[in-house]
Amino acid sequence: MQPINVMINGLPGNVSTVIARHIQEDSRFSLLPWSLTGPEIENPICMVGPLEIKLIRPDDREATLTRVCDKGTAFIAVDYTHPSAVNDNAAFYCRFNLPFVMGTTGGDRATLVDIVESSQNTAVIAPNMAKQIVGFQAMMEWAAHTFPDLFKGYTLTIRESHQHGKADTSGTAKAMVGYFNCLGIDFSADAIEMERDPGRQIEAWGIPEAYLGGHGWHTYTLVSEDKTAKFEFTHNISGREIYAQGTMDAIVFLDKKVSTDQKGTVFSMIDVLKGL
């Protein structure tokens, strides 16, 4: 079987670097030597192991992708860039009919889906690529639809902590809000408590100092109206390794869908878990 060609976009970012390393070490994939990057990146290359990756700034991306596609190289793009670039990147991929895995959070998510569905392209789009967290979300979705208003009258607190450089509210936390709404709780994503201060992350949260630069800690707390009952769900991820396996599963899944000529379709990580 021929390896799947993959372009990791977002290098030299922390998450994209971890994903690129795993892709390069896995015989199922072939890592392409190009990566779309931000306008602020000055270095022209990024090393992933022994492989030299050319970093493509926004003003060069059209010409570069045209040359790559003209060579007849079929590949899947994996996007771990910046929330501000999400929608523009998706539109760019769709102009080239380039199937993509969108691991970047933020942007206008409804528009993101519309961009793909109105094109001839196919994508996996998810706010979280960690398979175990996605499975937890699926359990919450099942509970929300099976037991509507189960927590009616309860108050909800959602707290999330990520590294200082994460610009947006956790996409996972925002996705969970909808499930809690179905369970009877009036709560807005605007009420999610974000933590980005390293000092507080160590002192108040107990996050290991080694993972201040890369973590995703979430706690969902439900308290009854009379304060006699309390339920709490927590998932704390230190580092970024957990996202690699889910991303690779998404690439394999998407490659299979592309081979069946799927067009204008958006898949979720739950689809990936069910389909592999």
N, C-alpha and C positions, 0 to 999 in steps of 0.2 A: 504494500500500500504506500502510495506517495505521501510524504509529509504535507501537512497543511501549512501553507505560507501565511505568516502572521506579521502584521506591522503594529508595533506597540507605540501609540502616540501619547505624548506627555513626558517623555524623557527630557531632562534627567530627574524628574520628580521621584519622590520616595516610593510611592505605590507602583508606578510604572516600572521603576528599576527592579523591584522585587518580582513583578510579573514577568518582565523580560528575562530575568535570570532563570526562572523556572521554565519558561518557554524554550530557552536555548538548551537547557539540560534534558528536555523531554524529546525522545526520538519521534514522537507523533507530529512534531512541528518543525518548521524551518523559520527562524527569525530573520526578517528582511532588514537590510542595513540602512533603513531610513526611519525617521520618527518626526511627526509633526510636533512642533514645540511653540512656546509663547514668544511674543515679540520682545520680551525682556531678556531672553536667553542670548548671551553673547558667544558662548563657546560653539564652534561649528560641529563638534563631534562629541560623542559620549561612548565610553567603553563599557560593554557588557561582556565580562569575561575577556576572551581574546578578540571578540568581534567589535569592529569599529562601526558605530551607528552615526550616520550623518543626520544632524538636527536641521529640520526644515522649518524656517520661520514663515509666518503667515503670508508674506509677500512673495514667497517662492513656492508655495504649496501647489498652486494650480499647474505650474509648468512641470514640477517634479512628478506629480501624480499622472499627468498626461504622458510623460516619458515612460513611466513604469507601466501604465496600462497599455501603451502602444506596443510594448514588448510582449504583450499577451500573458503577463504574469497575473494569475488569479490569486487573490489573497483576501484575508479577513482583517479588518482594522479593529484594534482594541483601544478604546479611548479612556485614558485616565489623565485628563488634562486639568482644566479649571472650570468651576461652575459658570463663569461668565462666557465661556466658549461653547457650552453644551449645544445650544440650538443652532448656532452658526456651523459648528462642526458636523452636526447631523445633516444639515442641508447640503453641506459640501460633499459628504459621503454619498448622499442620495443623487447628487448631480452626476457622480461617476458610477452609480449603481454598485457601490462598494459596500458589501454586507459588513455590519459592524456590531461589536459588543460594547455597549455604553455602560462603563462602570463609574463614570463621573456623576456626582450628585449635583443638585441645583438646576438652574435654568427653569424655563416654563415647561413643565413635564407634559401637560396636555398638548401643547404645541409640538413638543418633541415627538409624541406619538403620531400626531397629525401629519408631520413632515414625512414620516416613513410610510404611513398608510396611503398617502396621496401620491406616492412614488412607485417605482418598479423595484424598490429595494427591500431588504429584509434585515431585521436587527433583533438582538437580545438587549433589552433595556431593563436595568434593575438598580434600585438605590443601594443594594447591598449584595455583594458576590459571595459572602460567606455562607456555605450551604447549610450549616447547622442553624444559623440565624434565620435563613429563609424558611427552613423547616418549622422553626418556632413561629414565624409569621403565618405560615399555612395553618398551624394549629389554632392560632388566634382568629384567623379568618373563619375557620370551621366553627369555632365557638360563637363568634359574632352572629353567624347566619343560623346556627342551630338553637342558640339560647338568647334571642334578642331581649334587651332590657334586663339581662341578668344582674347587672350592677347599677340599676336605676337607683338614684338617690345617693350614690357614693360620690366622693370627690376624688379627683385624679391629679397626681403630680408626676410629671415626666422630667427627669434630669438626665442630661447627656454631657459627656466630657470627651473632647477630642484635642489633638495637638493644636498648639497656638496658631499654626498656619492654616488651619481649615477655615475657609471663609464663610461657609454657610451652615445653617442648622442641619443636623443629622437627617439624611433622607430616610433612614430606617425609622427614626423616632416619628417623623412626620407620617410615614406610612401606617404606623401603629395607631395613630390618632383615629383614623377611620374605623378601625376595628372596635376601639373603645366607644366611639360614638354609637355604633350599632348595638353595643352592650348596654346602652342606656345612659351614657355619660356625656354631658354637654361640655365639650372641651375643644379649644381651638389650637392649631399648631403654633399660633403666636405665643401661647402660654408655655411652650417648652422652655425649660431653663437650661441655657447653654453655659458650659464652663470652658474657658480657654486660657485661664491664668495658671501658669506652672506652679506658682507658690501654693495656691489653693488646691490644685490637683494633688500635690504631695500631702499637705497638712489636713485638708478637709475630706479628701476622697481616698487617700491612701494609695494612690497610683505610684508604682515603682518608678524611681527617677530614671531608670534605664529606658523606660517606655514613654516618657513625656513627649518625645518627638514623634510618636506614632502609636495611637491607641484609640479605642472606641468603647467607652463605658456607658451603659444605659441602665436606668432603673425606673420602673413604672410602679407607682404606689397608689393603691386604692384604699380609702378609708370610709367606713359606713357613716351614715348621718349622725348616729348617736355615739360614734367613736369607739364602739365595742368590738368592731371587726376590722382587720387590716390584712390586705393581700399585697404581695410584692413580687414582681418579676424582674430579674436582673440578668443581663448578659454583658460580661466584661471581656473585651478582646485587647490584649497587649501585643503590640507589634502588628505586622501586616502579612505574615505568612499565610494566615487562614484564607485570605482572599485569592491566593494563587490557584488553588485546586478548583474552586468554583468558577473562576475565569476560564481555566482550561476546559472544564466540562462544557461551559457555554460556547466556546469556540468549536468543539467537536459537534455539539448539538446543532449549531448554526450551519456548519459545513454540510451536515446531513440534509438540513432543510433547503439549503441552496441547491444541492444536487437534485432535489425533487422539484426545482423550479418554483419555489415559493416566492411570491412577489407582494409588495405592499403589506407586509405582515410584521407585527411586533410581538415578540415572545418575552415572557418574564422568566426569572430564575425558577419559579415554581414549575413552569413548563419544562425547563431544563431538567429539574429533578425528576419529573414524571417521565421524561422522554429518554433518559439515559439508562 
